[in-house]
């Protein structure tokens, strides 16, 4: 979002530059030089090395990729990772949408309280929150003790061994990443539009489906992409709470630092990178179309 | 990887400091009197950096190895954060070797040796005859002996009722209870193979079919751990009844009265190693540092402050029975233990990791 904003400023800057040699707009464009140089040196270049490395260490150019695609276990990890990311995205959307709606309507002290409730977990370390979930979900943890105590179950649920615990923790950790973009979009929705719809005879359901939901879609798509892409690369939570299951970041760590097979690790990383890029492009297209041809992030 | 905790009484820090300041004084005197001028002529560095796992391990290294080396040579040793094999590989391959010697997990050392990224150890400088035969390798030197051990919560089991060996550990009918294992192929597959009857003196190559069958049998009662702290916590909290951990992880908890106990019976020795990356500038000094590290007295000093055993066999004579009782490879504790084969993992790691990952998903 910041990048796009910056890019837009840069474009504005060029527009002005044609007319006058110096404007504050052009100054803004110059401000981008340092961050861009830093990004190129410390992000783009190393990433390019990783991608280049994925084509080495094998007899054929795509040897590492062939090895990954023909390895059932690795392929299963890739699929499981995407499935988990999708599940976490849908769950955070379903849970976060009503929360964002309530908060967007709140004001004064209530608004600040609600924001604090969203932001305090957001600022807490992922490692700490993961350990907290271990305490809650483990075999003799708070949740199982409670369920057994109330007689709902008679033997502890195995939330820690089948990946469910990991998914619960990831949903919790990613929730603010969904709520904040949703909130941003919802606070930009003009309440009078809904009243207009009501005046024209739409019942609350129709108001929501035909007016409110489309207007909040920029937040839905921004939040979903943010959550989905972040979930793909999760490391700590799957490592500690994954139980029997493995996510791709854990696999990459094994290849890179235990087995020292950097070409294979690079190929795995490149697959995640490429799929992320594809998703981002799809999102940009969809968001632009939804916003009526304007770039995303520009609603209201 | 063996990771280290801080099994250290609060008083130890003060002790170390006073000892160090004393040694610093001695070293300054020695440096001035004996080797001051020649050191300048040989362009000897005034400090050397030795990356290591930090924490309790570095605290144990300081009086045993760093201060004694300074007393001998005048060179100040500085600790630095752990460099894993990936970092060493990057450093050597990019011709950017800026450390001369470092502490690293032995399986990582073996992997680096296999890729030709390490200097050979000079056994002209280091006396091989007093070392454990497993310790003196061509490209790396084992520095201490820790152990992957069977441990249990004392509310569930006691020393008599616990699974008496790995066979009973992998038999949930004989000893009902929740189990825990490290979620990684190395160490875990070794104990699984022993659990299904592979003889410990013929442990390598690991009979993988047997090992995975062992894991299959306890799968419903199995909790995985991924970090040393987590593995210990599972046992301390009673989340599992019996499981594996590294002895250093439970040593302090047990001493402080946590309801846990462990045994060195049938333990798997896992070690720290010392390596010299290829292209190290002060190779000769690094060898001298290692020679000092292998000294019996220094090894004994080390094992007094952390429950990892020495690799110099003479060091045990310098330790009293109470100290020896805490060490995995003391003559009393080491009767049924077996060394991990680090070179096996360097060689077969990729294949076995793959199969382990596939099993996890199955």
Boltz contact constraints between the chains, C-beta under 6 A:
constraints:
  - contact:
      token1: [A, 73]
      token2: [B, 357]
      max_distance: 6.0
  - contact:
      token1: [A, 73]
      token2: [B, 358]
      max_distance: 6.0
  - contact:
      token1: [A, 73]
      token2: [B, 361]
      max_distance: 6.0
  - contact:
      token1: [A, 76]
      token2: [B, 361]
      max_distance: 6.0
  - contact:
      token1: [A, 138]
      token2: [B, 239]
      max_distance: 6.0
  - contact:
      token1: [A, 139]
      token2: [B, 239]
      max_distance: 6.0
  - contact:
      token1: [A, 140]
      token2: [B, 239]
      max_distance: 6.0
  - contact:
      token1: [A, 239]
      token2: [B, 226]
      max_distance: 6.0
  - contact:
      token1: [A, 240]
      token2: [B, 226]
      max_distance: 6.0
  - contact:
      token1: [A, 244]
      token2: [B, 360]
      max_distance: 6.0
  - contact:
      token1: [A, 246]
      token2: [B, 360]
      max_distance: 6.0
  - contact:
      token1: [A, 256]
      token2: [B, 86]
      max_distance: 6.0
  - contact:
      token1: [A, 257]
      token2: [B, 84]
      max_distance: 6.0
  - contact:
      token1: [A, 257]
      token2: [B, 86]
      max_distance: 6.0
  - contact:
      token1: [A, 259]
      token2: [B, 349]
      max_distance: 6.0
  - contact:
      token1: [A, 259]
      token2: [B, 350]
      max_distance: 6.0
  - contact:
      token1: [A, 260]
      token2: [B, 85]
      max_distance: 6.0
  - contact:
      token1: [A, 260]
      token2: [B, 89]
      max_distance: 6.0
  - contact:
      token1: [A, 260]
      token2: [B, 111]
      max_distance: 6.0
